[in-house]
């Protein structure tokens, strides 16, 4: 398991947590979608022992839209804005607050004026 900590550093005096999510690293893989990301994110990924395994600081959004993707390359995280395609179905998506699910459906209008999506959530004890 991994802890994905997404921090909005420009909010308030010292920043505010955007999302903290505990997910299976195998499911997260090398690309994690983020819904409604703020303009700037700091991302820290920690293993079960709390050790930092990947990080990205001052990751900036460059276009409007409902989704961004965090790309993990070794110990570095970078952010890209995107409109999901069928290739993104099955990817982990983190929502504000930290809930994480799997993207199972996505559609958007050709002019990007509207979109519809489905996320599947599961859990176990």
C-alpha positions in Angstrom: 0.0 0.0 0.0 1.0 3.6 -0.7 -0.1 6.9 0.7 -0.6 9.6 -2.0 -0.6 13.0 -0.3 -1.7 15.9 -2.6 -1.1 19.3 -1.1 -2.3 22.7 -2.4 0.6 24.9 -1.4 -1.0 28.3 -2.4 -4.1 28.0 -0.1 -4.1 29.9 3.2 -0.9 30.9 4.9 0.9 27.5 4.6 -1.2 25.5 2.2 -4.0 22.9 2.7 -4.5 19.2 2.0 -6.2 18.6 -1.3 -6.4 14.8 -1.0 -4.7 12.0 1.0 -5.4 8.5 -0.3 -4.1 5.1 0.7 -4.0 2.9 -2.4 -2.5 -0.3 -3.7 0.7 0.8 -5.5 0.2 -1.9 -8.2 -3.2 -0.3 -9.0 -1.7 3.2 -9.0 1.1 2.1 -11.3 2.8 4.9 -13.3 -0.3 7.1 -13.9 -2.9 8.3 -11.5 -5.8 10.6 -12.5 -6.8 13.5 -10.3 -10.3 15.1 -10.5 -10.6 18.9 -10.1 -6.9 19.5 -9.1 -6.1 23.0 -7.9 -3.8 25.2 -10.0 -0.7 24.0 -8.1 0.0 20.7 -6.3 2.8 19.2 -4.3 2.6 15.4 -4.4 4.4 13.0 -2.0 4.1 9.2 -2.3 5.1 7.2 0.8 5.4 3.4 1.3 3.9 1.5 4.3 6.9 2.5 6.4 6.4 6.2 5.7 9.5 6.5 3.5 9.1 8.8 0.5 9.2 6.8 -2.7 8.2 9.6 -5.2 7.6 13.3 -5.1 6.7 16.3 -7.3 6.7 19.9 -6.1 5.0 22.9 -7.5 3.3 20.9 -10.2 1.2 23.5 -12.2 -1.9 23.0 -14.3 -1.8 24.6 -17.7 -5.3 24.3 -19.0 -8.8 24.1 -17.6 -10.7 20.8 -17.5 -11.9 18.3 -15.0 -8.9 15.9 -15.0 -5.2 15.9 -14.6 -2.8 12.9 -14.6 0.1 12.4 -12.2 2.9 10.5 -14.0 5.4 8.6 -11.9 8.9 8.1 -13.4 11.1 6.4 -10.8 11.1 8.8 -7.8 9.7 11.8 -9.7 6.0 12.8 -10.1 5.0 15.2 -12.9 1.5 16.6 -13.8 -0.2 16.8 -17.2 -3.7 18.1 -17.9 -5.8 15.8 -20.1 -9.3 14.9 -21.2 -9.5 11.1 -20.6 -9.8 8.7 -23.5 -10.7 5.0 -23.7 -7.0 4.4 -22.9 -7.5 5.9 -19.4 -10.4 3.5 -18.5 -9.3 1.3 -15.6 -7.0 4.0 -14.2 -7.0 5.0 -10.5 -8.6 8.4 -10.0 -8.2 10.4 -6.8 -11.0 12.8 -5.9 -10.7 15.9 -3.7 -10.6 14.7 -0.1 -8.9 11.5 -1.0 -11.5 9.0 -2.1 -10.0 6.8 -4.8 -11.8 4.7 -7.4 -11.3 3.3 -10.9 -12.4 5.2 -13.9 -14.9 2.9 -15.7 -16.6 5.4 -18.1 -15.8 8.7 -19.8 -17.4 10.9 -22.4 -17.0 14.6 -23.3 -18.4 16.8 -26.0 -16.2 17.7 -29.0 -16.1 21.3 -27.8 -15.3 20.2 -24.2 -18.4 22.1 -22.9 -19.7 19.0 -21.0 -18.6 15.6 -19.8 -20.0 12.6 -18.1 -18.0 10.0 -16.2 -18.3 6.9 -13.9 -16.1 5.8 -11.2 -16.2 2.5 -9.4 -15.4 2.3 -5.7 -14.7 -0.8 -3.7 -13.3 -1.6 -0.3 -12.7 -4.5 2.1 -12.0 -5.0 5.8 
